[in-house]
Amino acid sequence: MKQFTMRDEEFICENCKKTVSPLKYTARDHCPYCLYSKHVDIMPGDRANSCKGLLKPTGIEKFKDTYKILFRCEKCHQEHKNIMAKDDNMDLIINLSKAN
């Protein structure tokens, strides 16, 4: 199992420039407005990745009783998955589901 460091911090999205509040029920790992993330972790929450590229949302996959957002780093091209948050932009989630 992956090690997890809880980091639920406010940040400014580097893609849409909006201020993103903490999630308060788990660690926030992407912007709920545009769904972009940042390639900062090797293990969840460790902030040890030197890439720092933007993670572009590219699709959706079913995961248990929710969904995961699929990401591709615009800098190093690694692919990642993060669980959808309750306050994510559902119009963008639906558009991503059509891309699969």
C-alpha positions as CSV (number, residue, x, y, z in Angstrom):
1,M,0.0,0.0,0.0
2,K,1.2,3.5,-0.8
3,Q,2.4,5.7,2.0
4,F,0.1,8.7,2.5
5,T,1.0,12.0,4.0
6,M,-2.2,14.1,4.8
7,R,-1.9,17.5,3.2
8,D,-5.2,19.3,2.8
9,E,-3.9,22.8,2.0
10,E,-5.3,25.9,0.3
11,F,-3.6,26.7,-3.0
12,I,-3.9,28.8,-6.1
13,C,-4.4,26.7,-9.2
14,E,-1.7,27.3,-11.7
15,N,-4.0,26.6,-14.6
16,C,-7.2,28.7,-13.9
17,K,-5.6,30.9,-11.1
18,K,-8.6,30.4,-8.7
19,T,-8.0,30.0,-5.0
20,V,-8.8,26.4,-3.9
21,S,-9.9,25.8,-0.3
22,P,-9.0,22.7,1.7
23,L,-11.3,19.7,1.1
24,K,-11.7,19.0,4.9
25,Y,-12.6,15.3,4.6
26,T,-9.4,14.1,2.8
27,A,-6.4,15.7,1.1
28,R,-7.2,18.0,-1.8
29,D,-5.1,17.0,-4.8
30,H,-6.6,18.9,-7.7
31,C,-8.5,22.0,-8.6
32,P,-12.3,21.5,-8.4
33,Y,-12.9,24.3,-10.9
34,C,-10.7,23.1,-13.9
35,L,-9.7,19.7,-12.5
36,Y,-6.0,20.3,-13.1
37,S,-3.4,19.1,-10.6
38,K,0.3,19.6,-10.1
39,H,3.0,16.9,-10.3
40,V,4.5,17.5,-6.8
41,D,4.3,14.0,-5.2
42,I,6.1,10.7,-5.5
43,M,4.1,9.2,-2.7
44,P,0.8,10.9,-1.9
45,G,1.4,14.1,0.1
46,D,5.3,13.9,0.2
47,R,5.9,16.9,-2.1
48,A,9.2,15.1,-3.2
49,N,8.7,15.2,-7.0
50,S,11.0,17.7,-8.7
51,C,8.9,17.7,-12.0
52,K,6.3,20.3,-10.8
53,G,4.5,20.1,-14.2
54,L,0.8,20.6,-14.6
55,L,-1.3,17.4,-14.6
56,K,-3.9,17.8,-17.3
57,P,-7.2,15.9,-16.8
58,T,-7.6,13.4,-19.7
59,G,-10.4,11.1,-18.7
60,I,-12.4,9.3,-16.0
61,E,-12.6,5.7,-14.8
62,K,-15.0,4.0,-12.4
63,F,-13.5,3.3,-9.0
64,K,-15.6,1.5,-6.3
65,D,-18.6,3.8,-5.7
66,T,-17.0,6.9,-7.2
67,Y,-14.6,7.8,-10.1
68,K,-11.0,8.6,-10.6
69,I,-9.8,11.4,-12.8
70,L,-7.0,10.4,-15.2
71,F,-4.1,12.9,-15.6
72,R,-1.1,13.3,-17.9
73,C,1.8,15.5,-16.9
74,E,2.3,18.2,-19.5
75,K,6.0,18.3,-18.6
76,C,7.2,14.7,-18.1
77,H,4.2,12.9,-19.6
78,Q,3.7,10.5,-16.6
79,E,0.1,9.4,-16.1
80,H,-1.7,9.6,-12.7
81,K,-5.1,9.0,-11.2
82,N,-6.8,10.8,-8.3
83,I,-10.2,10.2,-6.8
84,M,-12.9,12.7,-7.7
85,A,-13.8,15.2,-5.0
86,K,-17.4,16.0,-4.0
87,D,-17.1,19.6,-5.1
88,D,-15.5,18.9,-8.5
89,N,-17.0,20.6,-11.6
90,M,-19.5,18.0,-12.8
91,D,-19.8,19.5,-16.3
92,L,-16.1,18.9,-16.8
93,I,-16.3,15.4,-15.2
94,I,-19.1,14.6,-17.7
95,N,-17.1,15.9,-20.6
96,L,-14.1,13.8,-19.6
97,S,-16.3,10.7,-19.4
98,K,-17.2,11.3,-23.0
99,A,-13.5,11.3,-24.0
100,N,-13.0,7.7,-22.8
